[in-house]
Amino acid sequence: MTASDDLPGRNGSVHRPARRITAAGSEALDEVVAEEVAVALVYNGIGHAVMMATPCDLEDFARGFSLTEHIVEQPSEIFDIEVEPVGRGIEVRLEIASQRLAGLQARRRSLAGRTGCGLCGVDSLGAALRPVAALTGLTPVSRSAISRAMEALPEHQLLNKQSGAVHAAGWSDKDGTLLAVREDVGRHNALDKLAGAMAKAGTAAPGGFVVVTSRCSYEMVQKAAAIGAAAIAAVSAPTSLAIETAEQAGMPLVAFVRENRLTAYALAERIVL
C-alpha cells in the first residue's frame, strides 16, 4: 500500500512566535512560516539523497525527482512509494524496477541537498553537466499564454500566501490555463513535485509549458526538458548555462515575465504573438 502524502500535522507551514519592532515600540506576532525538513529518498532500501524540502506533496517530489534525474525512465518503473516520519526528518521509500536500481548503483551518486541547490553532492563534472536530449515535435508557445499563466500563478500559491517563503512551479496548457501547481522552499524541489504530479495524472498534453517563480538555472531547464515542456518561463533572470541548455534541448526559455512582457533568451522564434 502507498502511504499518504498528508502526514499528520505536516501541511508545509507552522506557527512561530515573533515580534515586530518599530520606532514606536514592539508587538507580539503569531507568524506562519514555511517548514523546511530533511527528506531522505530511499530506493529499494538503499539511501540515495537527502534534500531539504517542504514536507507536503512528497510522493509527487519523489516521483518527479526520480523521473527528472533519470533514475527511472517511466512512471511505471516505480512500484510503490511510502512516506514515513523518521526522527526529525522524513524518509520517502520507493520500490523501483531492479534494472533501474542497478543503474542507480552504477552511478554511485550521493546527494547532500541544501535549500535551492539541486547539484549538491554530484561526484563528477560529467554527472553535473550531462547532455540534454533534443526535444522534437514541440509547437510554438504564445506570449499571451505565458503571460496569462504567470499572472494566474500567485492565486495558486497557497503556502506562499501564508509564509512568503516558498517557490512555485506550474504546468500550463497551450492556452495559458494552469493545470497543476506545486510549492517548496527549493525551486528545484517545486519543479520535481510538479513533474511527479503531472506523471501521476498523465495530463502533460503536448504544447504545455512550465512557469516558475524563481530565476532559471541550468538544472531547471534540464528538469523541464525531461517532462517534455514546450517552454520554460521564469519570473527572474536565467543563467548563461541555462540558456545554452535550452538551446541544446530545442526548448524556448523566457524570463522576466512581468506585466504582460517577457524577454526570450533561447529559441525566441518559437514564441509567437
N, C-alpha and C positions, 0 to 999 in steps of 0.2 A: 504494500500500500504506500502511496506517496503522501508524505506528511504535508500538513497545511503550511502555506506561506505565512499565515497570520499567527505568529507566536503570541501567546497571552501577554498582554501588557507591552507589546512592541509594535508600535504603529509608525515608527520613524521619527517621533518627536517626544520630548519630555518637558516637564515644567521645572524651572530652576529659579530660585530667588535671585534678585538683582537689585541694584539701587541706582536710580538716575540722579546725577549730581549736576547742578547748575549754579550760577552765581547767586540765585535766590535761595538755595538750600538743596535738600535732597528728599527723595521719596522712595519708599519700598515698592518693588515691582514683582509680579509673578510672570516671568518670561517663558515663552515657548521656544525651545532650541532644538536644532536637528540632532538626532542621535548619530554617533559615529562609533562603530564597534569593529572588532577584528572578526572577519569572516573567513573561515578556512574552507577551501574546496578540496574534497577528498574523493578520489576516483578509485573505485573497486578496493577500498580500504587503504589506499596509498595517498598520503597528503601531497598536494601539488602546489598550492598557492595560498597565501594569506593576504587578503586585501582589507583595507579599511573602507567600510561601506556603511550605508544607511540600512538598518535591518527591516526592510519591507521589500516585497516582491523579490525575495531571494531565490525562489525557483526560477523566475524569469532571468535573474542575474546569472545563475549557474548555467542555465541552458544557453543563454546568449554568449557568455564568455567561452563556453565550450565550442560554439559554432564560429565565433569571430576569431578565436585563437587557433582554429583548425585542429582542435583536439578530436572532434568528430566532424564529419562532413555532412551528415544528415541528422535531423532531429530524431529519426527512428533508431539511431545508434545509441541513444540514451534510453535505457530501460526503466530507470527509477531515479527519483530524487527525494531525499529526506532532509528536512531542516530541523536541526536539534541544537538547543542551547547547551553549551559546554563551558562551565565556569563563567568567566566574564565575557566570553565570546560565543560564536555560533559556528557549528560545523554544518556544511551542506554536503551531504554524502550522495554521490552519483554512482550508478552502476552503468557502465558503458560496454560496448562490444569489445571482445577480447583482443581483436586485431588493432583497435584504436588504442587500447591500453598499452599494447606492445610498442606502438609508435610513440606514445607519450613517454614511456620509459626510455626509449632510444634517444629522445631529445634531451633528456637529463636536464630539464629546466626547473629551476626553483625560484619562485617569485616571492618577494617580500614587499607587499604593496604599501604605499602611503597615499593619503588623500590626493586625488587628481593625478596620480602617477601610474601610468599603465605599462611602463617598461622596467620597473624596478626588479632587479634580480636576474634579468636576462644575461646569460653567461657568455655571449659572443656577439660581435657586431653582425655576423651573418644572421643570427636569430632575431636581433633587433630590427635589422633593415631588410627583412625578407621581401622579395618582389611581390607585387600585386598583379594578379591576372587581369588582363584587359576585359572589360565588360562589353558585351555585344547586344545589339537589338534595343538599346536604350532610346527612348523617344525624347524629343525636346521638352523642356520644362518652361512654363511661362513665368515671367516676372510677377504678374499679378497673383498667381497661385502661391508663389513663395511668400510674397508679402502677406497674403491672406492667412496662410498657415502660421507665420511668425506672429502676426497680430493676435491670433487666437490662442497662442501657446500660454500666455500668463494665466488665463482663466482656468486652465487645467493643472496649474502648479499649486495644488492644494497644500502640500507640505511647505513649499517656499512662502506661501501667503502667511503661514503661521510663524516660520522661523527666519526667513530671509537668508538662508544659508546653503541652499541646495541648487544644483544644476538640473536641467531637464533636457530630455531628448524626445522628439516627437516624430511619428511617421504620418505623412500626409499623402492623400491620393493626388492624382494629377490635377485636380481642380482646386486644391488648397484646403480640403477638408481633413482635419486631423482625425486619424483612426485610432491612435494609441499614443499615450504619453507616459513616460516613466521618469522618476526623480531619484537623485542620490547626491551625497556630498561630493562624490567624484564624477567628473564629466564623462570619463570612460565607462564608469560603472553604470551611469544612467543610460548610455548607449547600448551597453551589453544587456541591461534589463529590457530595453526596447526590442533588441534583436530577439531575445528569448520570448517575449510576449508575442511578437509577430510570428515566430516559428510555431509556437503553440497554437495560435489562432488560425494560421495558414491564410492570412489576409494580405500578404505583401504583394498586392497586384502590380503588374507591370506599369511603369510610369510614376510610381510612388517615390517620394524623396524624404530625406531626413532634415529636420531642423533642430538646432541645438542652441542653448542659451550661453554658450561659452566661446572662447577662442577655438580655432580649428587647428588641431595638431595633426602630425603625421598619422598617429595611430587612430585618431577619429576618422580620418579618411579610409584607412585600412578596414576598420570595422563597418563603415557604411558600405564600402565596396563588397564586403563579404556577404552582406544581405541583399545585394543587387539594387541598391538605391540608384535612382536616375540622376540624383544630385545630392550634395550636402550643402546646407545653408546655415551660416553661423551669425550670431549677433556681433561677435567681436572678430579680431583680425586672424588671418591664417599665418602659419609659418612657411618658410621657403620650402621645406621638405614636404609639407602638406600639399602645396601647390604642385610640386614635381610628382608626387604620388598620385594625385588626382588626374594629372595629365597622362600618367602611365596607365591608370585604370580606365581612361576614357570617360571620366565622370566629372561633370561641371562642379566647380567649387565657387560658391559666392559667400561674401562676408559683409559685415556692416549693414545687415538687413534691418533698416530702421525707417519709419515714417515714409513708407511706400518707395523707398530707394534701396539700391544694393550695389555692390561692387563685385564684378565677376573676375576671378583670378585665374581660372582654368576653364577651357572649353567655353569661352564666352559666346561662341556662335551657336551653342546648344540652348542658350537662354533666349526665349522669344518674347515678344511683347504681348 
